[in-house]
Amino acid sequence: MELVVWAVRGCLLLVFTRSVLGKVQNPAAFAEFTGTVRALRLPGPLPARPLAALVVTAEAALVPAFALPGLLAPPTVLVAGLAIAAVLLASFTALAVVAARDGRPTPCRCFGRTTTPLGAVHAVRNSILLAVAVTGLVAAAVRGPDTGAPVAVLTASLAGAVLGLLVTALDDLAALFRPLPRKETP
């Protein structure tokens, strides 16, 4: 189970690091993310800008929870990080489902500047990431003491990071399989 936990950590570390960096790489990126939050018309007491800042802060708090090894952070930090990630991903999944159902062309902005409308593909992606986070929670709860060989731990972490990289590049990968626009010849 320890290697499962390391794979989950590698995946979610890459996903949330890219998510935060994409949203705060410059003021325009954060303004665009805030615009997406505003366009989603979420019910609640917070206006779009503080809510966007809260989301980015929560995502940024997850990065050290997944990056720090057990010697520097107690296991409860990892479990709390996985629980927060699961809540965030469940929320993101619900938002993607609502956006897909409404058919509004709200750009995703999940990993920064993109014009891809939030939709069913993002709901599936977020559901997969939610399953990864829940798997990590279960594995962290039942794992024994850290006994993994360093090479195995590194391999599991890198495998998780590759999965995370594929997930964060989903819009680009999906674009490869979309039909090309037809060129009419005169």
C-alpha positions as CSV (number, residue, x, y, z in Angstrom):
1,M,0.0,0.0,0.0
2,E,2.9,2.3,0.6
3,L,3.7,2.4,-3.1
4,V,0.1,3.3,-4.0
5,V,0.3,6.2,-1.6
6,W,3.6,7.4,-3.3
7,A,2.0,7.1,-6.7
8,V,-1.1,9.1,-5.5
9,R,1.2,11.7,-4.0
10,G,3.2,12.0,-7.3
11,C,0.0,12.4,-9.3
12,L,-1.7,14.9,-7.1
13,L,1.5,16.9,-6.4
14,L,2.0,17.4,-10.2
15,V,-1.7,18.2,-10.8
16,F,-2.0,20.8,-8.0
17,T,1.4,22.4,-8.6
18,R,0.4,22.9,-12.3
19,S,-3.0,24.1,-11.3
20,V,-1.6,26.8,-8.9
21,L,1.1,27.9,-11.2
22,G,-1.3,28.2,-14.1
23,K,-3.6,30.4,-12.2
24,V,-1.0,32.7,-10.6
25,Q,1.6,32.9,-13.2
26,N,0.7,36.5,-13.8
27,P,-2.1,38.9,-12.9
28,A,-3.9,38.2,-16.2
29,A,-4.1,34.5,-15.5
30,F,-5.6,35.0,-12.1
31,A,-8.0,37.6,-13.5
32,E,-9.1,35.1,-16.1
33,F,-9.6,32.4,-13.5
34,T,-11.6,34.9,-11.4
35,G,-13.7,35.5,-14.6
36,T,-14.4,31.8,-14.9
37,V,-15.5,31.6,-11.2
38,R,-17.8,34.6,-11.8
39,A,-19.2,33.0,-15.0
40,L,-20.1,29.8,-13.1
41,R,-22.5,31.9,-11.0
42,L,-21.9,29.9,-7.8
43,P,-24.4,30.4,-5.0
44,G,-22.8,31.5,-1.8
45,P,-21.7,34.4,0.3
46,L,-18.3,35.0,-1.3
47,P,-17.8,37.1,-4.4
48,A,-15.8,35.7,-7.3
49,R,-12.4,37.2,-6.5
50,P,-12.2,36.0,-2.8
51,L,-13.6,32.6,-3.8
52,A,-11.0,32.3,-6.6
53,A,-8.2,33.3,-4.1
54,L,-9.6,30.7,-1.6
55,V,-9.5,27.9,-4.3
56,V,-5.9,28.8,-5.2
57,T,-4.9,29.0,-1.6
58,A,-6.4,25.6,-0.9
59,E,-4.6,24.1,-3.9
60,A,-1.3,25.7,-2.9
61,A,-1.7,24.3,0.6
62,L,-1.8,20.8,-0.9
63,V,1.5,21.0,-2.6
64,P,3.7,20.7,0.6
65,A,1.3,18.1,2.0
66,F,2.1,15.9,-1.0
67,A,5.7,16.9,-1.4
68,L,7.1,16.6,2.1
69,P,8.3,13.2,3.0
70,G,7.1,11.5,6.2
71,L,10.1,12.6,8.2
72,L,9.2,16.3,7.7
73,A,5.5,16.1,7.9
74,P,3.5,13.7,10.1
75,P,1.1,11.2,8.4
76,T,-1.9,13.3,9.5
77,V,-0.7,16.1,7.1
78,L,-0.9,13.7,4.2
79,V,-4.3,12.4,5.2
80,A,-5.6,15.9,5.6
81,G,-4.2,16.9,2.3
82,L,-5.8,13.9,0.6
83,A,-9.2,14.7,2.3
84,I,-9.0,18.4,1.2
85,A,-8.0,17.2,-2.4
86,A,-11.0,14.9,-2.4
87,V,-13.4,17.7,-1.4
88,L,-11.9,20.1,-4.0
89,L,-12.1,17.5,-6.7
90,A,-15.6,16.5,-5.9
91,S,-16.6,20.2,-6.1
92,F,-14.7,20.6,-9.4
93,T,-16.5,17.5,-10.8
94,A,-19.9,18.9,-9.8
95,L,-19.1,22.3,-11.4
96,A,-18.0,20.6,-14.6
97,V,-21.2,18.5,-14.7
98,V,-23.3,21.6,-14.2
99,A,-21.4,23.5,-16.9
100,A,-21.7,20.6,-19.3
101,R,-25.5,20.4,-18.6
102,D,-26.0,24.2,-19.0
103,G,-24.0,24.3,-22.2
104,R,-22.5,27.7,-21.4
105,P,-19.1,28.2,-22.9
106,T,-17.2,28.9,-19.7
107,P,-13.5,28.4,-20.2
108,C,-11.9,25.8,-17.9
109,R,-8.9,27.7,-16.7
110,C,-8.1,24.6,-14.6
111,F,-4.4,24.8,-15.3
112,G,-4.1,28.3,-16.5
113,R,-5.0,30.1,-19.7
114,T,-7.1,28.0,-22.0
115,T,-10.2,28.6,-24.0
116,T,-11.6,25.1,-23.8
117,P,-15.1,25.2,-22.4
118,L,-15.6,23.4,-19.1
119,G,-17.6,20.3,-19.9
120,A,-18.0,16.5,-19.7
121,V,-14.4,15.8,-20.5
122,H,-13.4,17.8,-17.4
123,A,-16.0,16.1,-15.3
124,V,-14.6,12.7,-16.3
125,R,-11.0,14.0,-15.6
126,N,-12.0,15.4,-12.2
127,S,-13.8,12.1,-11.4
128,I,-10.6,10.2,-12.1
129,L,-8.6,12.5,-9.9
130,L,-11.2,12.2,-7.2
131,A,-10.9,8.4,-7.4
132,V,-7.1,8.8,-7.1
133,A,-7.4,11.0,-4.0
134,V,-9.9,8.6,-2.4
135,T,-7.6,5.6,-3.2
136,G,-4.8,7.5,-1.6
137,L,-6.9,8.1,1.5
138,V,-7.8,4.4,1.8
139,A,-4.2,3.3,1.2
140,A,-2.8,5.8,3.7
141,A,-5.3,4.6,6.3
142,V,-4.3,0.9,5.9
143,R,-0.6,1.1,5.1
144,G,1.9,-0.1,7.6
145,P,5.2,1.6,8.5
146,D,7.3,3.1,5.7
147,T,9.4,0.3,4.4
148,G,9.6,0.9,0.7
149,A,12.9,0.7,-1.0
150,P,14.0,4.1,-2.3
151,V,14.0,3.0,-5.9
152,A,10.5,1.6,-5.6
153,V,9.3,4.8,-3.9
154,L,10.9,6.9,-6.6
155,T,9.4,4.7,-9.4
156,A,5.9,4.9,-7.9
157,S,6.2,8.7,-7.5
158,L,7.3,9.1,-11.1
159,A,4.6,6.9,-12.4
160,G,2.1,9.0,-10.5
161,A,3.6,12.1,-11.8
162,V,3.3,10.8,-15.4
163,L,-0.4,10.1,-14.8
164,G,-0.7,13.7,-13.4
165,L,1.0,15.1,-16.4
166,L,-1.3,13.2,-18.8
167,V,-4.3,14.5,-16.8
168,T,-3.2,18.1,-16.9
169,A,-2.6,17.9,-20.7
170,L,-6.1,16.4,-21.3
171,D,-7.3,19.4,-23.3
172,D,-4.3,19.1,-25.6
173,L,-4.7,15.3,-25.9
174,A,-8.4,15.6,-26.6
175,A,-7.7,18.2,-29.3
176,L,-5.6,15.6,-31.1
177,F,-8.7,13.4,-31.6
178,R,-11.1,16.1,-32.7
179,P,-11.9,16.3,-36.4
180,L,-9.9,18.9,-38.3
181,P,-11.8,21.7,-40.0
182,R,-12.5,20.9,-43.6
183,K,-10.7,22.8,-46.3
184,E,-12.8,23.5,-49.3
185,T,-11.0,23.5,-52.6
186,P,-12.2,25.9,-55.2
